[in-house]
Every structure is written in C-alpha cells, then in structure tokens.
C-alpha cells in the first residue's frame, strides 16, 4: 500500500487520475487496519460461541444471486383469416380482420381451421391476401376462445328455427302478405 501511495504521489502532476488513487491509499491506510481488527474480534467471538455450543460451527451462506429465467419464445402457427377473428392469449386480447395472415398459438390455429374462419396458407382463397383495409369490429369477430370452450363442453343444442319464411313485412300502412321463394 505504501508503494502504491508513493507511485500515485509521484504520478499526480502528470496524470490527473492519480489523485483518486492517492486518496484511496490514504483512506485505506486508516480504514483497512480498523476493519481487520474488527474482523479479528468477530471471528474470536464466533469461535468462543462454537466452543461453548451456542453457535453452529459454520455461518449461513449468502443466498445465491437472482438469475432471471430465460423467456421462451412461443410457437406460433400462421393461417389466413377468411373472417374476422378474436382470441385471448395470456390475458392479452387479440383481433384480426379478414383476408390477413394471422400468427397464433397452434391450438387457436386448429380451432380457427376447424370452424372455417381461417385456411392454410396454401389454400386458393389466399389470393385475396391483404385485400381489405380498416379495423375489424370486435363485436362481429368470431371468438376462438368461446369456440374452444364450446367444443370441450360437448355438442351444443341448437334452437329450432320457428319461422323460416316470414309471412308479413312491416311497411308504412297496413301489412301485406308476401311470398318468399
């Protein structure tokens, strides 16, 4: 430490950074002996406690530093949406408009293909790729989450159509009977 202080004092006029090293050596000369004295006392107290049986022979190890887990990139499947689609993944709501390429998890891609709201990229309907602009309406988009939960619940009963052809059309004035054919 004395040699480092002497060298820093000699280099100080030529190298401005040497002043910091000199200040470090001056502070270390007074603080290191005091720290060593304190450590000696603490080690002695611990040794006495171990010999008396009031302390374990080794102290607790410091906990390992936190290592952030590696984030995995999710596997995504690309399909071509022929209808507006919405789905939720990890709490994030996603929506896409029709006639666009969509990347989604494989389970959602399979549900979209099974429900005929998307096709594979080699399908001839993909020629309409990117032909529609604007934003999709969430209210009218096909909900993949609901479709997946409905399939897991079993077959769904469908209400029968009560009147397939309306007999009257309301207009201004009295109703008129029309034929739908």
Secondary structure, 3 states (H helix, E strand, C coil): CHHHHHHHHHHCCCCCCHHHHHHHHHHHHHHHHHHHHHHHHHHHHHHHHHHHCCCCCCCCCCCCCCCCCCCCCCCCEEEEECCCEEEEECCEEEEECCCEEEEECHHHHHHHHHCCCEECCCCHHHHHCCCCCCCCCCCCCEEHHHHHHHHHCCCCCCCCCCCCCCCEECCCCCCEECCCC
